[in-house]
């Protein structure tokens, strides 16, 4: 199964991301099928090749929640934004009390 996801690039504390198409279970650092664009969260800039993204989504590629929201912002797709749930790890003191 294919996925459209983010690949981290850049220096420490200056992360930028490439938007790529890759197998869902492959590692991010591994090979990918196609590079669709970039996202710089610090400068709030991004660029996406909309035609290629639509083509891959037509072939069954599923975007991650962040990429899905970026595609909506770029007006490549017209859907509702996905809510991203971040699981917070339990603190050691809470675990020790139990």
Secondary structure, DSSP 8 states (H G I E B T S, - for coil): -EEEEEEEEEETTEEEEEEEEEETTS-TTS--SEEEEEEETTTTEEEE-HHHHHHHHHTT-EE-HHHHHHHHHTTSS-S------------HHHHHH-
